[in-house]
């Protein structure tokens, strides 16, 4: 299993899904992280406003902040390797990084003949 760490910009709470104006990406990303946890991966999320010591403790994150300021956040780290900066990745990208086969995004279409779109009788 993989270890995923997310280093977030300063937010009012650990997930950023509180307050009067919630970025719609944040609830989706929080759900994606919960899904990864459910798959058995270790997921840690750090908020600069609440856990600044974690940002200072991680050499690579500290270096990114020194070079780019908070513009580099959020940063996603998988097994100690930075895989994403400046935005929240999609579930598809998370799947790639942790080696999970992505579920099909569309369901098979059954034709009026009863056959599936690939010509088989089973979908």
C-alpha positions in Angstrom: 0.0 0.0 0.0 1.1 3.6 -0.6 1.5 6.5 1.7 -0.1 9.7 0.4 0.6 13.1 2.0 -1.2 16.3 1.1 0.2 19.6 2.1 -2.6 22.2 1.9 -2.6 26.0 1.8 -3.7 27.6 5.0 -7.4 26.9 5.4 -10.0 27.4 8.2 -10.2 23.6 8.9 -8.4 20.4 8.0 -10.4 19.9 4.7 -11.4 23.4 3.7 -15.0 22.3 3.4 -16.4 24.8 5.9 -17.1 28.5 5.7 -19.3 30.6 3.5 -17.6 29.9 0.2 -16.3 26.4 -0.3 -14.2 25.6 -3.4 -16.2 22.8 -5.1 -13.0 20.9 -5.7 -12.3 20.5 -1.9 -15.3 18.1 -1.1 -14.5 16.0 -4.2 -10.9 15.8 -3.2 -11.7 14.9 0.4 -14.0 12.1 -0.8 -11.2 10.9 -3.1 -8.8 10.7 -0.1 -11.4 8.8 1.9 -11.8 6.4 -1.0 -8.0 5.8 -1.0 -8.1 5.2 2.8 -10.8 2.6 2.1 -8.5 0.9 -0.4 -6.0 0.5 2.4 -3.6 3.3 1.6 -2.2 5.6 4.4 -3.4 9.1 3.8 -2.2 12.2 5.7 -3.3 15.7 5.2 -1.5 18.8 6.6 -2.9 22.3 6.7 -0.3 25.1 6.8 -2.4 27.1 9.2 -2.8 24.3 11.7 0.3 22.2 11.3 3.2 24.4 10.2 5.7 22.1 11.9 5.0 19.4 9.3 5.8 21.8 6.5 9.1 22.7 8.2 10.0 19.1 9.0 9.7 17.9 5.4 12.8 19.1 3.6 11.3 18.9 0.1 8.1 20.8 1.1 10.2 23.4 3.0 12.4 23.9 -0.1 9.3 24.3 -2.3 7.9 26.9 0.1 11.2 28.7 0.3 11.5 28.9 -3.5 7.9 29.5 -4.5 6.0 30.6 -1.4 2.5 29.2 -0.8 1.8 29.3 -4.6 3.2 25.8 -4.8 0.5 24.5 -2.5 -1.3 22.1 -2.4 1.5 19.6 -2.8 0.7 15.8 -3.1 3.5 13.4 -2.1 3.2 9.6 -2.7 5.8 7.4 -0.9 8.1 10.4 -0.4 8.0 11.7 -4.0 6.2 14.9 -5.0 3.7 14.0 -7.7 1.6 17.2 -7.8 1.8 20.9 -7.1 -0.5 23.9 -7.3 -3.8 22.1 -7.6 -5.9 19.1 -6.4 -5.5 16.1 -8.6 -8.5 14.1 -9.9 -9.3 10.6 -8.7 -7.9 9.2 -12.0 -4.5 10.8 -11.3 -4.5 9.5 -7.7 -5.3 6.0 -9.1 -2.3 6.3 -11.4 0.0 7.3 -8.6 -1.1 4.5 -6.3 -1.4 1.8 -8.9 -5.2 1.3 -8.7 -7.0 0.2 -11.8 -9.5 2.9 -12.5 -13.2 1.9 -12.7 -14.8 2.4 -16.1 -16.2 5.9 -16.3 -19.2 4.8 -18.5 -21.5 1.9 -18.4 -21.8 -0.4 -21.4 -24.7 0.4 -23.7 -27.2 -2.3 -24.5 -28.5 -2.2 -28.1 -32.2 -2.8 -28.9 -31.2 -6.2 -30.1 -30.1 -7.2 -26.6 -26.5 -7.2 -27.5 -23.9 -4.9 -25.9 -22.0 -2.3 -27.8 -19.1 -4.8 -28.3 -21.4 -7.4 -29.9 -21.5 -9.8 -27.0 -24.6 -10.9 -25.2 -23.1 -10.1 -21.8 -22.2 -6.7 -20.6 
